């Protein structure tokens, strides 16, 4: 049940700046909401439970899967990530634009639940920029950062099949403008 609201799926490789873009986009839209995902990934010191993610144990996450509380979930870089169904449904019922910042595997699942979802993939201006941003971010250790960079090629390759809208995050404001335009033009992928 999508209600009156609109679903926007935003994906892109790690370090491309999805979160920053989504936070800016939500400020520019009327009545929009960024879904807070559940994850088994450890919380980094700068992150707040219930704000950045709901940080769960494997058991707690599995329980939510078993109870059908997640509208999609996937394993990404060795950890589980999923979208809570209830808050998304509630936001859609009240006519909000709901932004799901999720990976390509999750996006495919979410698209079957919400066929009218707008799908946007964020690209880095170049592989080199992504590497620099990942290193600069310094959230992960070197091994995890390397794994995420290696995963970027696969994710980008898969994205060409599923996302009609690709936005290059070279200039932040321009990327935000493009996303807002895509969302406001009310285009769906289907
Ligand atoms: P990070 O650990 O950097 O916050 O996120 C790693 C990856 O997991 C990113 O590609 C992000 O989009 C994805 N992700 C975050 N939340 C979800 C979710 O609820 N579902 C899915 N499928 N992927 C998610």
Boltz pocket constraint, residues with backbone or C-beta under 6 A from the ligand:
constraints:
  - pocket:
      binder: B
      contacts: [[A, 10], [A, 11], [A, 12], [A, 13], [A, 14], [A, 37], [A, 38], [A, 41], [A, 72], [A, 73], [A, 74], [A, 76], [A, 81], [A, 82], [A, 83], [A, 101], [A, 102], [A, 103], [A, 104], [A, 105], [A, 106], [A, 107]]
      max_distance: 6.0
